[in-house]
Amino acid sequence: PMMQMFDISAIAELAHQAGGRLIVDNVFATPVFQRPLELGADIVVYSTTKHIDGQGRTVGGAILTNDETYYQDYLRMFVRHTGPTLSPFNAWILTKALETLDLRVHQQATNAADVAEFLLKQPCVTKVIFPGLSDHPQFELGQKQMRGPGTIVAIELEGDQARAFRFLNSLQMIDISNNLGDAKSMVTHPASTTHQRLSDQERSQLGIKGSLVRFSIGLEDVEDIKGDIIQALGA
């Protein structure tokens, strides 16, 4: 949820020097904004449930590689023996969703940038984390290897976890969900959901506070998104 980025080209070089392969989970960046295979990665994985479907209709995943040896020696046989095949209908849904992926993700990213700038001006928001903001510690890296800032925005609220819960429970349009990349805006509380199994010390080391919430910005009118946030901030 802290939107930490990694220099894919540099890590790929280190991996290859050691005789290894680099695998990149590219879900947050999306295939629209970041293409790891072009940056030196060997394997890219996606949860297709996220941006690729974009409407929460299917559960699926994708593995991409340009490494012929890996494909022939491992991936091809793994697929043959385990049968991880989507149903025809779910495969059709994803195929149709790809037709609008570029349009959807670009609009979501535009909305996310607008929301991030809006949140910077809110006095009860102590921190805004978004790769498209110039104060992001890895802003220059994002500019170098990404074609856009993504659709995820995280904030730290003034106060504690109870304050974050009050904010979340006051949202009327934005859904509370651990999912992301959907056409509908969603929000989650990482400390009590995605990272709840970590100890307090481990979460602290990662910078995940009880006051942190993570938005996945959708395709609604951005003024409606901001309006829902501002009324919940006042709760």
C-alpha positions as YAML, in Angstrom:
chain: A
units: angstrom
residues:
- id: 1
  name: PRO
  ca: [0.00, 0.00, 0.00]
- id: 2
  name: MET
  ca: [3.04, 2.32, 0.25]
- id: 3
  name: MET
  ca: [3.45, 2.34, -3.55]
- id: 4
  name: GLN
  ca: [7.11, 1.41, -3.37]
- id: 5
  name: MET
  ca: [8.69, 0.91, -6.79]
- id: 6
  name: PHE
  ca: [11.69, -1.12, -7.87]
- id: 7
  name: ASP
  ca: [14.22, -0.47, -10.62]
- id: 8
  name: ILE
  ca: [13.32, -3.41, -12.85]
- id: 9
  name: SER
  ca: [16.24, -2.98, -15.26]
- id: 10
  name: ALA
  ca: [18.80, -2.87, -12.44]
- id: 11
  name: ILE
  ca: [17.31, -5.85, -10.62]
- id: 12
  name: ALA
  ca: [17.06, -7.84, -13.86]
- id: 13
  name: GLU
  ca: [20.74, -7.24, -14.50]
- id: 14
  name: LEU
  ca: [21.65, -8.50, -11.02]
- id: 15
  name: ALA
  ca: [19.40, -11.55, -11.41]
- id: 16
  name: HIS
  ca: [20.90, -12.47, -14.76]
- id: 17
  name: GLN
  ca: [24.45, -12.02, -13.47]
- id: 18
  name: ALA
  ca: [23.61, -14.58, -10.78]
- id: 19
  name: GLY
  ca: [22.05, -16.96, -13.29]
- id: 20
  name: GLY
  ca: [18.51, -16.33, -12.09]
- id: 21
  name: ARG
  ca: [15.26, -15.05, -13.55]
- id: 22
  name: LEU
  ca: [13.31, -11.96, -12.54]
- id: 23
  name: ILE
  ca: [9.58, -12.32, -11.90]
- id: 24
  name: VAL
  ca: [7.50, -9.14, -11.66]
- id: 25
  name: ASP
  ca: [3.99, -8.86, -10.21]
- id: 26
  name: ASN
  ca: [2.73, -6.00, -12.38]
- id: 27
  name: VAL
  ca: [-0.82, -5.73, -11.05]
- id: 28
  name: PHE
  ca: [-0.57, -2.26, -9.51]
- id: 29
  name: ALA
  ca: [1.31, -0.78, -12.47]
- id: 30
  name: THR
  ca: [-0.96, -2.48, -15.06]
- id: 31
  name: PRO
  ca: [0.19, -3.63, -18.51]
- id: 32
  name: VAL
  ca: [-0.85, -0.22, -19.82]
- id: 33
  name: PHE
  ca: [1.62, 1.78, -17.73]
- id: 34
  name: GLN
  ca: [4.53, -0.63, -17.25]
- id: 35
  name: ARG
  ca: [5.96, -3.39, -19.45]
- id: 36
  name: PRO
  ca: [8.47, -5.36, -17.40]
- id: 37
  name: LEU
  ca: [9.52, -7.71, -20.21]
- id: 38
  name: GLU
  ca: [10.80, -4.68, -22.13]
- id: 39
  name: LEU
  ca: [12.77, -3.63, -19.04]
- id: 40
  name: GLY
  ca: [14.58, -6.95, -18.71]
- id: 41
  name: ALA
  ca: [12.21, -9.06, -16.60]
- id: 42
  name: ASP
  ca: [11.79, -12.70, -17.60]
- id: 43
  name: ILE
  ca: [8.32, -13.43, -16.25]
- id: 44
  name: VAL
  ca: [5.34, -11.17, -15.49]
- id: 45
  name: VAL
  ca: [2.30, -12.20, -13.47]
- id: 46
  name: TYR
  ca: [-1.14, -10.62, -13.17]
- id: 47
  name: SER
  ca: [-4.30, -11.13, -11.23]
- id: 48
  name: THR
  ca: [-6.68, -10.65, -14.14]
- id: 49
  name: THR
  ca: [-9.46, -10.03, -11.63]
- id: 50
  name: LYS
  ca: [-8.06, -6.54, -11.16]
- id: 51
  name: HIS
  ca: [-7.66, -3.96, -13.96]
- id: 52
  name: ILE
  ca: [-7.75, -6.49, -16.81]
- id: 53
  name: ASP
  ca: [-11.33, -7.53, -16.01]
- id: 54
  name: GLY
  ca: [-12.05, -4.26, -14.27]
- id: 55
  name: GLN
  ca: [-15.53, -5.15, -13.05]
- id: 56
  name: GLY
  ca: [-15.01, -7.98, -10.58]
- id: 57
  name: ARG
  ca: [-16.71, -10.57, -12.78]
- id: 58
  name: THR
  ca: [-14.01, -13.24, -12.94]
- id: 59
  name: VAL
  ca: [-11.25, -14.74, -10.83]
- id: 60
  name: GLY
  ca: [-8.17, -15.49, -12.87]
- id: 61
  name: GLY
  ca: [-4.49, -14.94, -13.44]
- id: 62
  name: ALA
  ca: [-1.98, -14.62, -16.26]
- id: 63
  name: ILE
  ca: [1.68, -15.52, -16.66]
- id: 64
  name: LEU
  ca: [3.68, -13.87, -19.44]
- id: 65
  name: THR
  ca: [7.22, -14.73, -20.49]
- id: 66
  name: ASN
  ca: [9.60, -14.26, -23.39]
- id: 67
  name: ASP
  ca: [11.90, -16.94, -21.94]
- id: 68
  name: GLU
  ca: [11.46, -19.91, -24.29]
- id: 69
  name: THR
  ca: [13.47, -22.23, -22.04]
- id: 70
  name: TYR
  ca: [11.30, -21.46, -19.00]
- id: 71
  name: TYR
  ca: [8.17, -21.96, -21.07]
- id: 72
  name: GLN
  ca: [9.23, -25.30, -22.57]
- id: 73
  name: ASP
  ca: [10.92, -26.77, -19.48]
- id: 74
  name: TYR
  ca: [8.49, -25.69, -16.79]
- id: 75
  name: LEU
  ca: [5.45, -23.58, -17.62]
- id: 76
  name: ARG
  ca: [4.14, -25.71, -20.48]
- id: 77
  name: MET
  ca: [4.31, -28.90, -18.41]
- id: 78
  name: PHE
  ca: [2.87, -27.19, -15.32]
- id: 79
  name: VAL
  ca: [-0.15, -26.06, -17.30]
- id: 80
  name: ARG
  ca: [-0.57, -29.50, -18.86]
- id: 81
  name: HIS
  ca: [-0.44, -31.32, -15.51]
- id: 82
  name: THR
  ca: [-2.50, -28.94, -13.37]
- id: 83
  name: GLY
  ca: [-5.08, -27.68, -15.86]
- id: 84
  name: PRO
  ca: [-5.40, -24.04, -14.70]
- id: 85
  name: THR
  ca: [-7.81, -23.22, -17.51]
- id: 86
  name: LEU
  ca: [-10.55, -20.61, -17.35]
- id: 87
  name: SER
  ca: [-14.05, -21.55, -18.35]
- id: 88
  name: PRO
  ca: [-14.92, -20.43, -21.91]
- id: 89
  name: PHE
  ca: [-17.30, -17.79, -20.56]
- id: 90
  name: ASN
  ca: [-14.76, -16.27, -18.16]
- id: 91
  name: ALA
  ca: [-12.12, -16.33, -20.89]
- id: 92
  name: TRP
  ca: [-14.55, -14.48, -23.16]
- id: 93
  name: ILE
  ca: [-15.18, -11.86, -20.46]
- id: 94
  name: LEU
  ca: [-11.45, -11.18, -20.14]
- id: 95
  name: THR
  ca: [-10.99, -11.07, -23.91]
- id: 96
  name: LYS
  ca: [-13.75, -8.48, -24.23]
- id: 97
  name: ALA
  ca: [-12.40, -6.53, -21.26]
- id: 98
  name: LEU
  ca: [-9.03, -6.17, -22.98]
- id: 99
  name: GLU
  ca: [-10.74, -4.09, -25.66]
- id: 100
  name: THR
  ca: [-11.35, -1.27, -23.17]
- id: 101
  name: LEU
  ca: [-8.39, -1.80, -20.82]
- id: 102
  name: ASP
  ca: [-6.36, 1.12, -22.16]
- id: 103
  name: LEU
  ca: [-9.30, 3.54, -22.05]
- id: 104
  name: ARG
  ca: [-10.36, 2.48, -18.56]
- id: 105
  name: VAL
  ca: [-6.93, 2.57, -16.95]
- id: 106
  name: HIS
  ca: [-6.01, 5.95, -18.42]
- id: 107
  name: GLN
  ca: [-9.24, 7.49, -17.12]
- id: 108
  name: GLN
  ca: [-8.81, 5.86, -13.71]
- id: 109
  name: ALA
  ca: [-5.27, 7.24, -13.51]
- id: 110
  name: THR
  ca: [-6.50, 10.71, -14.46]
- id: 111
  name: ASN
  ca: [-9.10, 10.50, -11.70]
- id: 112
  name: ALA
  ca: [-6.48, 9.19, -9.25]
- id: 113
  name: ALA
  ca: [-4.15, 12.11, -9.96]
- id: 114
  name: ASP
  ca: [-7.02, 14.56, -9.42]
- id: 115
  name: VAL
  ca: [-7.99, 12.86, -6.15]
- id: 116
  name: ALA
  ca: [-4.37, 12.83, -4.93]
- id: 117
  name: GLU
  ca: [-3.99, 16.57, -5.54]
- id: 118
  name: PHE
  ca: [-7.32, 17.16, -3.81]
- id: 119
  name: LEU
  ca: [-6.26, 15.13, -0.77]
- id: 120
  name: LEU
  ca: [-3.06, 17.14, -0.41]
- id: 121
  name: LYS
  ca: [-5.21, 20.15, 0.47]
- id: 122
  name: GLN
  ca: [-7.18, 18.45, 3.26]
- id: 123
  name: PRO
  ca: [-5.92, 19.45, 6.74]
- id: 124
  name: CYS
  ca: [-6.90, 16.13, 8.35]
- id: 125
  name: VAL
  ca: [-4.82, 14.18, 5.81]
- id: 126
  name: THR
  ca: [-1.21, 14.06, 7.01]
- id: 127
  name: LYS
  ca: [0.28, 12.17, 4.07]
- id: 128
  name: VAL
  ca: [-0.68, 11.35, 0.48]
- id: 129
  name: ILE
  ca: [1.11, 8.50, -1.31]
- id: 130
  name: PHE
  ca: [0.80, 8.45, -5.10]
- id: 131
  name: PRO
  ca: [3.55, 7.76, -7.65]
- id: 132
  name: GLY
  ca: [2.41, 10.69, -9.76]
- id: 133
  name: LEU
  ca: [3.16, 13.27, -7.05]
- id: 134
  name: SER
  ca: [6.55, 14.94, -7.32]
- id: 135
  name: ASP
  ca: [7.18, 14.42, -3.59]
- id: 136
  name: HIS
  ca: [6.98, 10.63, -3.93]
- id: 137
  name: PRO
  ca: [10.45, 9.35, -2.95]
- id: 138
  name: GLN
  ca: [10.69, 7.35, -6.20]
- id: 139
  name: PHE
  ca: [9.02, 9.84, -8.50]
- id: 140
  name: GLU
  ca: [11.96, 9.92, -10.93]
- id: 141
  name: LEU
  ca: [12.06, 6.11, -11.16]
- id: 142
  name: GLY
  ca: [8.36, 6.08, -11.94]
- id: 143
  name: GLN
  ca: [8.87, 8.65, -14.66]
- id: 144
  name: LYS
  ca: [11.66, 6.52, -16.15]
- id: 145
  name: GLN
  ca: [10.00, 3.11, -16.29]
- id: 146
  name: MET
  ca: [6.26, 3.80, -16.22]
- id: 147
  name: ARG
  ca: [3.95, 5.39, -18.78]
- id: 148
  name: GLY
  ca: [1.53, 6.60, -16.11]
- id: 149
  name: PRO
  ca: [1.15, 6.85, -12.33]
- id: 150
  name: GLY
  ca: [-1.39, 4.09, -11.77]
- id: 151
  name: THR
  ca: [-4.80, 4.11, -10.12]
- id: 152
  name: ILE
  ca: [-3.96, 3.60, -6.43]
- id: 153
  name: VAL
  ca: [-3.79, 6.40, -3.85]
- id: 154
  name: ALA
  ca: [-3.01, 5.91, -0.16]
- id: 155
  name: ILE
  ca: [-3.37, 8.42, 2.66]
- id: 156
  name: GLU
  ca: [-2.57, 8.71, 6.34]
- id: 157
  name: LEU
  ca: [-5.24, 10.42, 8.38]
- id: 158
  name: GLU
  ca: [-4.73, 12.61, 11.40]
- id: 159
  name: GLY
  ca: [-5.46, 10.39, 14.39]
- id: 160
  name: ASP
  ca: [-5.43, 6.65, 15.01]
- id: 161
  name: GLN
  ca: [-7.05, 3.50, 13.66]
- id: 162
  name: ALA
  ca: [-10.41, 4.42, 15.17]
- id: 163
  name: ARG
  ca: [-10.33, 7.64, 13.14]
- id: 164
  name: ALA
  ca: [-9.61, 5.64, 9.99]
- id: 165
  name: PHE
  ca: [-12.52, 3.29, 10.71]
- id: 166
  name: ARG
  ca: [-14.86, 6.23, 11.28]
- id: 167
  name: PHE
  ca: [-13.83, 7.65, 7.91]
- id: 168
  name: LEU
  ca: [-14.31, 4.31, 6.14]
- id: 169
  name: ASN
  ca: [-17.73, 3.71, 7.68]
- id: 170
  name: SER
  ca: [-18.85, 7.19, 6.63]
- id: 171
  name: LEU
  ca: [-18.18, 6.69, 2.92]
- id: 172
  name: GLN
  ca: [-21.41, 6.37, 0.96]
- id: 173
  name: MET
  ca: [-20.37, 5.76, -2.66]
- id: 174
  name: ILE
  ca: [-16.88, 4.28, -2.34]
- id: 175
  name: ASP
  ca: [-17.04, 0.61, -1.36]
- id: 176
  name: ILE
  ca: [-14.89, -0.96, 1.36]
- id: 177
  name: SER
  ca: [-13.10, -3.82, -0.38]
- id: 178
  name: ASN
  ca: [-9.63, -5.37, -0.60]
- id: 179
  name: ASN
  ca: [-10.00, -5.58, -4.37]
- id: 180
  name: LEU
  ca: [-8.46, -2.99, -6.70]
- id: 181
  name: GLY
  ca: [-8.47, -1.98, -10.33]
- id: 182
  name: ASP
  ca: [-12.25, -2.07, -10.57]
- id: 183
  name: ALA
  ca: [-14.39, 0.41, -12.49]
- id: 184
  name: LYS
  ca: [-15.92, 1.24, -9.11]
- id: 185
  name: SER
  ca: [-13.86, 3.14, -6.55]
- id: 186
  name: MET
  ca: [-12.88, 1.10, -3.52]
- id: 187
  name: VAL
  ca: [-11.02, 1.63, -0.27]
- id: 188
  name: THR
  ca: [-9.36, -0.67, 2.24]
- id: 189
  name: HIS
  ca: [-7.60, -0.51, 5.59]
- id: 190
  name: PRO
  ca: [-4.32, -2.44, 5.10]
- id: 191
  name: ALA
  ca: [-3.37, -2.79, 8.78]
- id: 192
  name: SER
  ca: [-6.54, -4.76, 9.59]
- id: 193
  name: THR
  ca: [-6.96, -6.61, 6.28]
- id: 194
  name: THR
  ca: [-4.20, -7.27, 3.74]
- id: 195
  name: HIS
  ca: [-1.40, -6.91, 6.31]
- id: 196
  name: GLN
  ca: [-3.22, -7.93, 9.50]
- id: 197
  name: ARG
  ca: [-1.16, -11.10, 9.95]
- id: 198
  name: LEU
  ca: [2.02, -9.08, 10.39]
- id: 199
  name: SER
  ca: [3.14, -8.07, 13.86]
- id: 200
  name: ASP
  ca: [2.90, -4.44, 14.95]
- id: 201
  name: GLN
  ca: [6.67, -4.20, 14.59]
- id: 202
  name: GLU
  ca: [6.63, -5.60, 11.06]
- id: 203
  name: ARG
  ca: [3.88, -3.22, 9.99]
- id: 204
  name: SER
  ca: [5.79, -0.34, 11.55]
- id: 205
  name: GLN
  ca: [8.89, -1.28, 9.58]
- id: 206
  name: LEU
  ca: [6.83, -1.19, 6.39]
- id: 207
  name: GLY
  ca: [5.30, 2.16, 7.32]
- id: 208
  name: ILE
  ca: [1.78, 0.73, 7.56]
- id: 209
  name: LYS
  ca: [0.03, 2.68, 10.29]
- id: 210
  name: GLY
  ca: [-3.44, 2.23, 11.73]
- id: 211
  name: SER
  ca: [-4.38, 5.56, 10.19]
- id: 212
  name: LEU
  ca: [-3.45, 4.43, 6.65]
- id: 213
  name: VAL
  ca: [-6.17, 3.79, 4.07]
- id: 214
  name: ARG
  ca: [-5.71, 2.78, 0.42]
- id: 215
  name: PHE
  ca: [-7.97, 3.86, -2.42]
- id: 216
  name: SER
  ca: [-8.41, 2.17, -5.76]
- id: 217
  name: ILE
  ca: [-9.85, 4.94, -7.89]
- id: 218
  name: GLY
  ca: [-12.53, 4.01, -10.39]
- id: 219
  name: LEU
  ca: [-14.38, 5.50, -13.34]
- id: 220
  name: GLU
  ca: [-17.04, 7.54, -11.56]
- id: 221
  name: ASP
  ca: [-17.16, 11.28, -12.11]
- id: 222
  name: VAL
  ca: [-14.17, 12.54, -10.15]
- id: 223
  name: GLU
  ca: [-16.27, 15.22, -8.46]
- id: 224
  name: ASP
  ca: [-18.50, 12.49, -7.03]
- id: 225
  name: ILE
  ca: [-15.43, 10.63, -5.73]
- id: 226
  name: LYS
  ca: [-14.06, 13.76, -4.07]
- id: 227
  name: GLY
  ca: [-17.48, 14.66, -2.71]
- id: 228
  name: ASP
  ca: [-17.81, 11.30, -0.98]
- id: 229
  name: ILE
  ca: [-14.33, 11.62, 0.50]
- id: 230
  name: ILE
  ca: [-14.85, 15.15, 1.80]
- id: 231
  name: GLN
  ca: [-18.12, 14.31, 3.55]
- id: 232
  name: ALA
  ca: [-16.52, 11.25, 5.17]
- id: 233
  name: LEU
  ca: [-13.52, 13.27, 6.32]
- id: 234
  name: GLY
  ca: [-15.92, 15.49, 8.23]
- id: 235
  name: ALA
  ca: [-17.48, 12.60, 10.11]
...
